[in-house]
Amino acid sequence: MEGFDFKESMAISIKAISIIGIIKNLPKIKAEIKARKEEDIPALVELFKAKFDLKDDEAEEKVEQGLDVLLQLTSMLFTPKAA
């Protein structure tokens, strides 16, 4: 298959396995996000981007963009709003 990089696919799969840990810790993650201020979310995204690395920069960018959207949505849903 042209353009298919088995080694890179395996690397992505191994990183994806960490999602299981995220799912197991969702209540803890939700509580932590609730405790954060809305202005803290961009710093979390930047920290993730700094630590997350794939050889395929295009794939890495798509994952990072997806995370950015998810954290923004999570922030809108779970962070307490000032009254």
C-alpha positions in Angstrom: 0.0 0.0 0.0 1.5 3.3 -1.1 2.1 5.9 1.6 1.5 3.3 4.4 4.1 3.4 7.1 3.7 0.3 9.3 6.3 1.5 11.9 4.5 4.9 12.3 1.1 3.1 12.5 2.4 0.9 15.3 3.8 4.0 17.1 0.4 5.7 16.8 -1.3 2.5 18.1 0.9 2.3 21.1 0.2 5.9 22.0 -3.5 5.2 21.5 -3.4 2.5 24.1 -2.9 5.2 26.7 -6.5 6.1 26.0 -7.5 3.2 28.1 -5.9 4.9 31.1 -7.7 8.1 30.3 -11.0 6.3 30.1 -10.4 4.6 33.5 -9.5 8.0 35.0 -12.4 10.0 33.5 -14.0 10.8 36.9 -10.7 12.1 38.2 -10.0 14.0 35.0 -13.5 15.5 35.0 -12.9 16.7 38.7 -9.6 18.2 37.8 -11.0 20.1 34.8 -13.9 21.3 36.9 -11.3 22.7 39.4 -9.5 24.6 36.8 -10.3 28.1 35.6 -11.3 28.5 32.0 -8.1 30.5 31.4 -6.0 27.5 32.4 -7.2 25.3 29.5 -5.0 26.9 26.8 -1.9 26.2 29.0 -3.0 22.5 29.2 -3.3 22.3 25.4 0.1 23.8 24.9 1.7 21.4 27.5 0.2 18.5 25.6 1.4 19.8 22.2 4.9 20.2 23.6 5.0 16.6 24.9 3.1 14.9 22.1 5.2 14.0 19.0 4.6 11.9 15.9 7.0 11.5 13.0 4.1 12.5 10.7 3.7 16.2 11.4 0.4 16.3 9.6 -1.1 13.6 11.7 0.3 15.2 14.8 -1.3 18.5 13.9 -4.7 16.8 13.4 -4.5 15.1 16.8 -3.5 18.3 18.5 -6.3 20.2 16.8 -8.8 17.5 17.9 -7.5 17.8 21.5 -7.8 21.5 21.4 -11.5 21.3 20.4 -12.2 18.6 23.0 -10.6 20.6 25.8 -12.5 23.7 24.8 -15.8 21.8 24.8 -15.0 20.2 28.1 -14.1 23.5 29.5 -17.4 25.0 28.4 -19.3 22.1 29.9 -17.5 21.5 33.2 -15.8 24.7 34.3 -17.9 26.8 36.8 -19.0 30.1 35.3 -18.7 33.3 37.3 -22.1 34.5 38.5 
